[in-house]
Amino acid sequence: MRVAGITIPEEKRIEIGLTILYGVGRPRAHKILDMAKVSYGVKPRELTVDQENAIRKAIETFKIEGDLKREVAGNIKRLKDIKTYRGMRHQRGLPSRGQRTKTNARTRRGAKKTMGTGRKIAEKK
């Protein structure tokens, strides 16, 4: 089964398979399946053509994949353009939600860069 140009895994339950789509987590997958009146536990290969079409129609009501990615990128670009604090944090590649950066923040900042020689200087007497 293909939805929005993405192939849903055939061997997983449909509620889990839908989470492959960007912008669809478990709660939204449940909402989509409720709208389409499809059981959560059914596998994609067991779906009828009518059920597949109902799921596609339900998914079209939400902003997912490319449209959502474009919107998020546009929001970040707007923050950068108006030079907000959050925008500047995005520009500098630092955490933008108030986390500490003296230690941690390795995901955003990358690998540690050692300063100096990395050895202690012998004290003079």
C-alpha angles and dihedrals in degrees: 000000000000123000124179090348093306124111113231111220109257098210098053127080111267093244089059095037093057090059087073086080115089107248096025119103129164096282093049091044088055090049091050092049091047090052090049092043093233126144116250094227099055117110119235093243090058094055121111121231090252091053092049091051091047090052092048091050091050091049091052089066090066130066106242142154115000097008092051093045090050091050093050092047090048091051091051091046090051091052090050093047094053089044098233120170090253091049092052091050089054090049093051094045094242130132110281100197103070101271120152117260104186086087128007121016088113093141092062099032099043129222121348117272112209114221122217122354096318094236132097119256115239112248118242118235 
